[in-house]
């Protein structure tokens, strides 16, 4: 399995099996997110990074803000 295929497989598994819980900040971490199959964006990111690292795939956090013009934002949504 190629690195790209492995990453895509992990992303799909996380998206299909982890229920999103709206909240802000790391609330429970990777272990609890896996055990509860639920978490916010930070928690599911922690889980995905842990799964990548366990598979010897380098992974790290990236955090930022996207700013869109009102025209582009309305076209995107």
C-alpha angles and dihedrals in degrees: 000000000000123000091250092051092048092051092047091049093052092047092050093047091051094046094048099043109032117078114221116239113192110232137112130253132012102312104167111359132223099305097053092041090056093044094047096034087223137091147130126268094277093048095048089047089053089051093048092049090050091050092049092049091048087055090050091250112139111242138169140167122268119187130181149131127257118211119197132183113248090250094051092042093053091046091051096049 
